[in-house]
């Protein structure tokens, strides 16, 4: 852990503009960007009650959203009466056009924000009744922006960022599942290759796959929920299919939420799809059920088929 702290300190003091770029990347997924300042102003409402006891964890955890309403400061409602259930150890895909609250949902689950009304429950307990650190330790997340990459850090240490004690064999297994192992071993220094700040030596697709390997290592222990947010957006169809095939086995027992614009990504991995529009659920079911419904999902499917 000292290694990671030293690397982080070096990166932060190296250049003000580099640090500004890190912040820009960190908040890139928040919608909309103008709410960053208001989020910081509201930090006191998100503080965990120090008297809250640790929650006993079941083997598998589910998620319930009950009539959830949320709007950013001075904005229209992003989620407006959203209700849905994600069963324990299930894989659910979230579908919808840009700006309908998919990423906001992710932020609410980790309590980057609090709902304005309604309830979100994990394992039957309202998020506000969880110690904040324990709540956030339930999640592993992969976004289209890639993973956590510090300068002067090797690939092997980057992959085991969340669990520095992970064995090398576990790192290789995670990289293989993420379809990046062969490309790593082809590099001159293999897993000892130094990444550079923000993984500068890697392509966008390699960054996404390395981020997935990081998340798979993080899923050890009490991390019960994996959020995949546009995690294959920079990959070709062949590599995506390879990863999805690997994940079907690897993610058994975990609760998985997939956010993606590519319906092919969702249909091949998700057991259930939930279609959002104007901040609420308008359809849910399997890919085949929704494709035959001739409603919103079928419309999106036709549009993507036409585009390709």
C-alpha positions as CSV (number, residue, x, y, z in Angstrom):
1,X,0.0,0.0,0.0
2,X,2.9,2.3,0.7
3,X,3.9,1.9,-2.9
4,X,0.5,3.2,-4.1
5,X,0.6,6.1,-1.7
6,X,4.0,7.1,-2.9
7,X,3.0,6.9,-6.5
8,X,-0.1,8.9,-5.9
9,X,1.8,11.6,-4.0
10,X,4.4,11.8,-6.9
11,X,1.6,12.3,-9.4
12,X,-0.3,14.9,-7.5
13,X,2.7,17.2,-6.8
14,X,4.2,16.7,-10.3
15,X,2.1,19.3,-12.1
16,X,-1.0,21.3,-11.3
17,X,-2.3,20.8,-14.8
18,X,-1.8,17.1,-14.6
19,X,-3.8,17.0,-11.4
20,X,-6.5,19.1,-13.0
21,X,-6.7,16.5,-15.7
22,X,-7.0,13.7,-13.2
23,X,-10.0,15.5,-11.6
24,X,-11.6,16.0,-15.0
25,X,-11.3,12.3,-15.7
26,X,-12.6,11.4,-12.2
27,X,-15.8,13.4,-12.7
28,X,-16.2,12.7,-16.4
29,X,-19.1,10.2,-15.7
30,X,-21.2,12.5,-13.5
31,X,-24.3,14.0,-15.3
32,X,-24.3,16.9,-15.5
33,X,-20.8,18.3,-14.9
34,X,-22.1,21.5,-13.4
35,X,-23.3,19.6,-10.3
36,X,-19.8,18.9,-9.0
37,X,-19.7,22.0,-6.9
38,X,-23.1,21.4,-5.5
39,X,-22.1,17.8,-4.6
40,X,-19.2,19.1,-2.6
41,X,-21.5,21.7,-0.9
42,X,-23.9,18.9,0.1
43,X,-21.1,16.6,1.6
44,X,-22.4,17.0,5.1
45,X,-25.6,15.2,4.3
46,X,-23.6,12.2,3.0
47,X,-21.5,11.7,6.1
48,X,-22.0,8.3,7.7
49,X,-23.4,8.1,11.2
50,X,-20.5,7.0,13.4
51,X,-22.9,5.1,15.6
52,X,-24.1,2.8,12.8
53,X,-23.0,-0.8,13.3
54,X,-21.5,-2.9,10.6
55,X,-24.2,-4.7,8.6
56,X,-24.1,-8.5,8.7
57,X,-23.6,-9.5,5.1
58,X,-25.6,-12.4,3.5
59,X,-23.8,-14.5,0.9
60,X,-25.7,-12.7,-2.0
61,X,-27.2,-9.2,-1.9
62,X,-30.1,-7.8,-3.9
63,X,-31.0,-4.2,-4.6
64,X,-34.5,-2.5,-4.4
65,X,-35.5,0.9,-5.6
66,X,-38.8,2.1,-4.3
67,X,-40.4,5.2,-5.9
68,X,-37.0,7.0,-6.1
69,X,-37.0,10.7,-7.0
70,X,-33.8,12.7,-7.7
71,X,-32.9,15.9,-9.4
72,X,-29.7,17.8,-9.6
73,X,-29.7,21.3,-8.1
74,X,-32.0,23.7,-10.0
75,X,-32.6,21.0,-12.6
76,X,-35.4,18.8,-13.8
77,X,-36.0,15.4,-12.3
78,X,-33.5,12.8,-13.6
79,X,-35.2,9.9,-11.7
80,X,-38.9,10.4,-11.2
81,X,-40.7,7.6,-9.3
82,X,-38.1,4.9,-10.3
83,X,-39.0,1.5,-8.9
84,X,-37.2,-1.7,-9.7
85,X,-35.8,-4.9,-8.1
86,X,-32.5,-6.5,-8.8
87,X,-32.5,-10.0,-7.4
88,X,-29.4,-11.3,-5.5
89,X,-26.7,-12.8,-7.7
90,X,-28.5,-11.7,-10.9
91,X,-27.2,-9.9,-14.0
92,X,-29.4,-6.9,-15.0
93,X,-28.9,-4.6,-17.9
94,X,-30.0,-1.0,-17.8
95,X,-31.2,0.3,-21.2
96,X,-32.2,3.8,-22.4
97,X,-31.1,6.9,-24.3
98,X,-28.4,9.2,-23.0
99,X,-29.4,11.4,-20.2
100,X,-32.2,9.2,-18.8
101,X,-30.5,8.5,-15.5
102,X,-28.4,5.4,-16.0
103,X,-25.2,6.9,-14.6
104,X,-27.1,8.9,-11.9
105,X,-28.4,5.5,-10.7
106,X,-24.8,4.4,-10.2
107,X,-23.9,7.5,-8.2
108,X,-27.0,7.0,-6.0
109,X,-26.2,3.4,-5.2
110,X,-22.7,4.4,-3.8
111,X,-24.2,7.5,-2.1
112,X,-22.3,10.0,-4.0
113,X,-25.7,11.6,-3.8
114,X,-28.7,10.9,-1.6
115,X,-32.2,10.4,-3.1
116,X,-34.6,13.2,-2.5
117,X,-37.5,10.9,-1.8
118,X,-38.2,7.2,-1.9
119,X,-35.8,4.5,-0.8
120,X,-32.9,2.4,-2.1
121,X,-32.2,-0.8,-0.2
122,X,-29.3,-3.2,-0.4
123,X,-29.8,-6.6,1.3
124,X,-33.1,-5.2,2.6
125,X,-31.5,-2.2,4.4
126,X,-31.8,1.5,3.4
127,X,-28.5,2.9,2.1
128,X,-28.6,5.6,4.8
129,X,-28.5,2.9,7.5
130,X,-25.3,1.4,6.2
131,X,-21.9,2.7,7.4
132,X,-20.7,4.6,4.4
133,X,-17.3,2.8,4.1
134,X,-18.9,-0.6,4.3
135,X,-21.5,0.4,1.7
136,X,-18.9,1.5,-0.8
137,X,-16.8,-1.6,-0.1
138,X,-19.6,-3.7,-1.6
139,X,-19.0,-2.3,-5.1
140,X,-16.5,-2.8,-7.8
141,X,-17.0,-0.7,-10.9
142,X,-15.6,-0.7,-14.5
143,X,-16.3,2.4,-16.6
144,X,-15.5,3.3,-20.2
145,X,-12.8,5.7,-18.9
146,X,-10.5,2.8,-17.8
147,X,-9.1,1.9,-14.4
148,X,-6.7,3.4,-11.8
149,X,-3.3,3.9,-13.3
150,X,-0.4,5.7,-11.5
151,X,2.9,6.6,-13.0
152,X,5.9,4.2,-12.3
153,X,3.5,1.4,-11.5
154,X,3.8,-2.0,-13.2
155,X,0.9,-3.7,-14.8
156,X,0.8,-6.5,-12.2
157,X,0.6,-3.9,-9.4
158,X,-2.0,-1.9,-11.2
159,X,-4.3,-5.0,-11.6
160,X,-4.0,-5.8,-7.9
161,X,-4.6,-2.2,-6.9
162,X,-7.6,-3.1,-4.7
163,X,-5.9,-6.2,-3.2
164,X,-2.1,-5.7,-3.2
165,X,-1.7,-9.1,-1.5
166,X,-3.3,-10.9,-4.5
167,X,-1.2,-13.8,-5.8
168,X,0.4,-13.5,-9.3
169,X,-1.7,-16.5,-10.4
170,X,-4.8,-14.5,-9.5
171,X,-3.6,-11.5,-11.5
172,X,-3.0,-13.7,-14.6
173,X,-6.4,-15.3,-14.2
174,X,-8.2,-11.9,-14.0
175,X,-6.2,-10.7,-17.0
176,X,-7.1,-13.8,-19.0
177,X,-10.7,-13.4,-18.2
178,X,-10.5,-9.7,-19.4
179,X,-8.8,-10.9,-22.7
180,X,-5.7,-8.8,-22.0
181,X,-3.2,-11.5,-20.9
182,X,-1.7,-12.3,-24.3
183,X,-1.1,-8.6,-25.1
184,X,0.6,-8.1,-21.7
185,X,2.9,-11.1,-22.2
186,X,3.8,-9.8,-25.7
187,X,5.2,-6.6,-24.1
188,X,9.0,-6.4,-23.5
189,X,8.7,-6.6,-19.7
190,X,5.4,-8.5,-19.6
191,X,3.5,-7.9,-16.3
192,X,6.4,-5.8,-15.1
193,X,5.8,-3.2,-17.8
194,X,5.5,0.3,-16.3
195,X,2.3,1.9,-17.3
196,X,2.9,5.6,-16.9
197,X,0.3,8.2,-15.7
198,X,-3.2,7.3,-16.8
199,X,-2.0,4.2,-18.6
200,X,-0.4,6.3,-21.3
201,X,1.3,3.3,-23.0
202,X,-2.1,1.5,-23.5
203,X,-4.8,1.9,-26.1
204,X,-8.3,2.8,-24.9
205,X,-9.4,-0.8,-25.4
206,X,-6.5,-2.1,-23.4
207,X,-7.2,0.4,-20.6
208,X,-10.8,-0.9,-20.4
209,X,-9.7,-4.5,-20.3
210,X,-7.1,-3.7,-17.6
211,X,-9.8,-1.9,-15.6
212,X,-12.0,-5.1,-15.8
213,X,-9.1,-7.2,-14.5
214,X,-8.8,-4.7,-11.6
215,X,-12.4,-5.1,-10.8
216,X,-12.3,-8.9,-11.0
217,X,-9.5,-8.8,-8.4
218,X,-11.5,-6.4,-6.3
219,X,-14.5,-8.8,-6.3
220,X,-12.7,-10.9,-3.8
221,X,-14.0,-10.9,-0.2
222,X,-17.0,-8.8,0.6
223,X,-17.4,-7.0,-2.7
224,X,-20.8,-8.3,-3.8
225,X,-21.9,-5.9,-6.6
226,X,-20.2,-5.2,-9.9
227,X,-21.2,-2.2,-12.0
228,X,-20.1,-2.4,-15.7
229,X,-20.6,1.1,-17.2
230,X,-20.0,1.1,-21.0
231,X,-17.0,-1.2,-20.2
232,X,-16.6,-2.6,-23.8
233,X,-17.3,0.7,-25.7
234,X,-13.8,0.7,-27.2
235,X,-13.6,-3.0,-28.1
236,X,-14.2,-4.8,-31.3
237,X,-17.0,-7.4,-31.5
238,X,-14.7,-10.4,-31.4
239,X,-12.9,-9.3,-28.2
240,X,-16.2,-8.3,-26.6
241,X,-17.7,-11.7,-27.3
242,X,-14.7,-13.4,-25.8
243,X,-14.9,-11.3,-22.6
244,X,-18.7,-11.8,-22.2
245,X,-18.2,-15.6,-22.6
246,X,-15.5,-15.5,-19.8
247,X,-17.6,-13.4,-17.5
248,X,-20.7,-15.7,-17.6
249,X,-18.7,-18.2,-15.4
250,X,-16.6,-15.7,-13.4
251,X,-19.5,-13.6,-12.2
252,X,-21.7,-16.4,-10.7
253,X,-22.9,-15.4,-7.3
254,X,-22.3,-11.7,-7.8
255,X,-25.0,-9.1,-8.4
256,X,-24.1,-7.3,-11.6
257,X,-25.5,-4.2,-13.2
258,X,-24.6,-3.5,-16.8
259,X,-25.0,0.0,-18.3
260,X,-24.4,0.0,-22.1
261,X,-25.6,1.6,-25.3
262,X,-24.7,-1.5,-27.3
263,X,-27.7,-3.8,-26.9
264,X,-25.6,-6.7,-28.1
265,X,-23.5,-6.3,-24.9
266,X,-26.6,-6.5,-22.7
267,X,-28.4,-9.3,-24.6
268,X,-25.5,-11.7,-24.4
269,X,-24.9,-11.3,-20.6
270,X,-27.9,-9.9,-18.8
271,X,-30.6,-12.2,-17.5
272,X,-33.1,-9.3,-17.3
273,X,-33.2,-5.9,-19.1
274,X,-34.8,-2.8,-17.6
275,X,-35.7,0.0,-20.0
276,X,-35.7,3.5,-18.5
277,X,-37.4,6.6,-20.0
278,X,-37.9,10.0,-18.3
279,X,-36.6,8.7,-15.0
280,X,-38.7,5.6,-14.6
281,X,-39.1,2.0,-15.7
282,X,-41.1,1.6,-18.9
283,X,-40.3,-2.0,-19.8
284,X,-38.5,-5.0,-18.2
285,X,-37.9,-8.6,-19.3
286,X,-35.5,-10.8,-21.2
287,X,-34.0,-9.7,-24.5
288,X,-36.3,-12.0,-26.5
289,X,-39.4,-10.8,-24.6
290,X,-38.7,-7.2,-25.1
291,X,-37.6,-7.6,-28.8
292,X,-41.0,-9.2,-29.5
293,X,-42.9,-6.5,-27.6
294,X,-42.6,-3.9,-30.4
295,X,-42.2,-1.1,-27.8
296,X,-39.2,1.0,-26.7
297,X,-36.6,-1.7,-26.5
298,X,-37.6,-3.1,-29.9
299,X,-37.3,0.5,-31.3
300,X,-33.8,0.9,-30.0
301,X,-32.9,-2.5,-31.4
302,X,-34.1,-1.5,-34.8
303,X,-32.2,1.8,-34.7
304,X,-29.0,0.0,-33.8
305,X,-29.5,-2.6,-36.5
306,X,-30.0,0.1,-39.1
307,X,-26.9,2.0,-37.9
308,X,-24.7,-1.1,-38.3
